[in-house]
Structures are given as structure tokens and as C-alpha cells.
Amino acid sequence: MDIGFIGIAAAFAISAFGSAMGIGIAGQGAVGAWKRCYAQNKNAPMTLIIFVSAPITQTFYGYILMNAIRDADADPMAKLAVGLFGGLAIAASATFQGKVGAAASDAQGETGKGTSNYIAALGVVESVAIFVMALMLLTISTLK
């Protein structure tokens, strides 16, 4: 077996794992905020779905990276390293984006204000995954 295949799989699988973690964390925050709204006879804001769904994009970044690693004419160990470390960094971004999403849900549910601020915070965390993906794509394309 070519050890590079592990890197190909890792890029996608680890990124998707991070997305699942982030969505789960953000989802817990949204459910808690909705529960509090219902308990106070307030309308439950559906905008919290934005915060819950934000970490899914890291799965797409992992998929793009996976395809680049698969198509690269690079050393198998380089493919392994790029897939593992790229996947881990993207997963960390997704997980922490979920934590920001949970906090945003809490704040939005309590105050009904600040949606654009919370989305901006999610975007900053997202940028880490985009940078990692872009730089790993550049790295794998230059390795032989």
C-alpha cells in the first residue's frame, strides 16, 4: 500500500470530523438558546441556523485538499504529511468555529442583537481553514 493514500483520506476525513464536532457544539448552543426563548415566551430566532451550519464549509475545504493531494505527483510521505496536518488544522478551525457559533447563539437568543458581529467572528475563524487549504494546495503542488 502507498502511504500517500492515508494522506488523501486524512485530508477529507479529519476535516469532516472537525465539521461534525463544530456543528454539534454550535447546535447545542442553538438548542439551549431556543429553549430559553420558549421558556420566556419569546420568538425563537431561526437565524441561529447560520451559526450552527457555519462549520460545514471546512468539509468542502478538506474535499478540495483531498483531490489536490490525490492528483499531485508528490512523494507519498509528503502526501501523508499534507493530508494529516492540513486536515487537523482545518478540523481545528471547524471545531472552534462551532464554539464561536454556540456563543453567538447564546448572545443572539438573549439579546436579539449583533447578528452581523457574530457572523464576522465566524468569518475570522473560517479564514484559518481557507489559509490552510490554500497554502497546503500550494505546498502539495510544488513537492516532488
C-alpha positions in Angstrom: 0.0 0.0 0.0 1.1 3.5 -0.8 1.2 5.5 2.5 0.2 8.6 0.5 -3.3 7.2 0.4 -3.6 7.8 4.1 -2.9 11.5 3.5 -5.5 11.6 0.8 -8.1 10.1 3.1 -7.0 12.1 6.1 -7.4 15.4 4.4 -11.1 14.8 3.9 -12.0 12.6 6.9 -10.3 14.7 9.5 -11.7 17.9 8.1 -15.2 16.3 8.1 -14.7 15.2 11.7 -13.9 18.8 12.7 -17.0 20.0 10.9 -19.2 17.4 12.7 -17.7 18.5 16.0 -18.2 22.2 15.3 -21.8 21.7 14.1 -22.5 19.6 17.2 -21.1 22.2 19.5 -22.9 25.1 17.7 -26.1 23.0 17.6 -26.0 22.5 21.4 -25.7 26.3 21.8 -28.6 27.0 19.5 -30.9 24.4 21.1 -30.1 26.0 24.5 -30.9 29.5 23.2 -34.1 28.3 21.6 -35.2 26.6 24.9 -34.5 29.8 26.8 -36.6 31.8 24.3 -39.5 29.4 24.5 -39.3 29.4 28.3 -39.6 33.2 28.2 -42.4 33.1 25.6 -40.1 34.9 23.1 -39.9 34.1 19.4 -37.0 31.6 18.8 -34.7 33.2 16.2 -34.1 31.0 13.2 -31.0 33.0 12.3 -29.2 30.7 14.8 -29.1 28.1 12.0 -26.4 30.3 10.4 -24.2 29.8 13.4 -24.9 26.0 13.5 -24.2 25.4 9.8 -21.0 27.5 9.5 -18.5 24.7 10.2 -19.8 22.6 7.3 -17.6 24.5 4.9 -14.5 23.0 6.3 -15.6 19.7 4.9 -15.5 21.2 1.5 -12.0 22.6 2.1 -10.9 19.1 3.1 -12.5 17.6 -0.1 -10.7 20.2 -2.3 -7.4 19.4 -0.5 -8.0 15.6 -0.8 -8.4 15.9 -4.6 -5.3 18.0 -4.9 -3.3 15.5 -2.9 -4.7 12.7 -5.0 -3.7 14.4 -8.2 -0.3 15.6 -7.1 2.9 14.0 -8.3 4.4 14.2 -4.9 6.3 11.8 -2.6 3.9 9.5 -0.6 5.3 10.9 2.7 4.6 14.4 1.5 1.1 13.4 0.7 0.7 11.9 4.1 2.1 15.0 5.9 0.0 17.5 3.9 -3.2 15.4 4.4 -2.7 14.8 8.1 -1.6 18.3 9.1 -3.9 20.1 6.7 -6.8 18.0 7.8 -6.0 18.6 11.5 -5.7 22.4 11.1 -8.9 22.6 9.1 -10.7 20.4 11.7 -9.5 22.7 14.5 -10.9 25.7 12.6 -14.3 23.9 12.3 -14.3 22.9 16.0 -13.5 26.4 17.2 -16.0 27.9 14.8 -18.6 25.7 16.4 -17.6 27.2 19.8 -18.0 30.7 18.5 -21.3 29.7 16.9 -22.5 28.4 20.3 -21.6 31.6 22.0 -23.2 33.6 19.2 -26.4 31.6 19.6 -26.4 32.3 23.3 -25.9 36.0 22.7 -28.4 36.3 19.8 -31.0 34.4 21.7 -30.6 36.5 24.8 -30.4 40.0 23.2 -31.8 39.6 19.6 -28.9 41.8 18.5 -25.5 41.6 17.0 -26.0 39.1 14.2 -23.5 40.8 11.8 -20.9 40.9 14.6 -21.3 37.2 15.3 -21.1 36.4 11.6 -17.9 38.4 11.3 -16.4 36.5 14.2 -17.3 33.2 12.5 -15.7 34.5 9.3 -12.4 35.2 11.1 -12.2 31.7 12.4 -13.2 30.4 8.9 -10.3 32.3 7.4 -7.8 30.0 9.2 -9.3 27.0 7.3 -9.1 28.9 4.0 -5.5 29.9 4.6 -4.5 26.3 5.5 -6.3 24.9 2.4 -4.7 27.4 0.1 -1.2 27.1 1.4 -1.4 23.3 1.5 -2.6 23.3 -2.1 0.4 25.4 -3.0 2.7 23.1 -1.0 1.5 19.9 -2.5 1.7 21.3 -6.0 5.4 22.2 -5.6 6.6 18.9 -3.9 8.0 16.1 -6.0 
